[in-house]
Amino acid sequence: MEFNKSLKHYNTFNVNYLAHKYIPINSLSELKKLINNLTDKIFILGGGSNILLTKNIKIPCIHIKIKGIKIIKEKLDSIIIEVNSGENWHNFVMWCISNNFGGIENLALIPGKIGGAPIQNIGAYGVELKDVFIKCKGINKITGKIKEFDSDECNFKYRDSIFKNELKNQYIITSIFLKLTKNNHKFNIDYGVLKNKIKSDKLNLKKIANAVIKIRQSKLPDQKKIGNAGSFFKNPIVSKKHFENLSKKFKNIPSYFVNEKLVKIPAAWMIEQIGLKGYKEKDAGIHKNQPLVLVNYGNANGKDILKIAKKVRTKIKEEFKIELETEVTIY
Ligand code: EPU
């Protein structure tokens, strides 16, 4: 355990708050022991890539670093793999590609650790975690009991799961089980920008991952240089009626089909319309290439970034009558 540890390098916004009690955890048995001995509420830190800290953490801060990849079952065409929650997501994607295991190549370069993946059903370029997900294991934060959740129980939706709703803050994900292909990969290159970037003949996993990496690198700020947590807001889903009303005012409003009654609107487009693309105040700002991403140019604190987020939400509400939800957790 360390006291008053700076979390600046443990959150991808690089904001400088302290963990009054910082406890790194390297194995499941250590985690179980800790939970059995703790009575306080705890704060769980994983990759720190989907959180905006706005204050010091006074309750024990448990940093999950449980590593390990295990092959559970292998068939001619498919493989089931268990990955522990402290593994880095992107490194795992690249490991799968080097072994020719298919299914998550579109999710290359998503920041964070494995444990965060099911919580928000990570997704990009037409693929979501749920497409390859079998189950996950989680440990109850109070009882220390381990429970398995299959895909249905996780109730995955767009950037959403049971762990953000009914079971919010109740479980620590310790591992996930994915089913990947070994042959006959189902390549998914239908997403607009990906389709343009890639020739559809002689596809392989590496080609797709490389194209995704190139797109992400060209649009999204490099987390090593500029603090950010990827998309800060979710793309809102509105009724078709609301969308039709907006279309009268905004002739070129883009949208994605959700179902007969609902439409998803890219929040990046709305932020551009309200003139905030590239906006900056102190060291906090809205990225110039991808306005869905809020950034820390150096010395912004969590409150500076939150102020910008509030400005975006207020203006979007005024202009589009839509309440933007954050994808990032605010603490
Ligand atoms: N757009 C603009 N102006 C811009 C940028 C985008 O108007 O400056 C509009 C365009 O109409 C564009 C649309 O927004 O077609 C969508 O942009 P993009 O393809 O970049 O995707 P996104 O909706 O902004 C989502 C995910 C990303 C994911 C990409 C690709 C969410 C909240 N974000 O972004 O996820 O990489 O699609 O699949 O769903 C993340 O979650 O951290 C993340 C990066």
Residues whose N, C-alpha, C, O or C-beta is under 5 A from the ligand:
A	BS01	EPU	G123 A124 Y125 G126 A229 G230 S231 F233 K234 N235 P254 P266 A268 W269 E272 N289 Q290 P291 L292
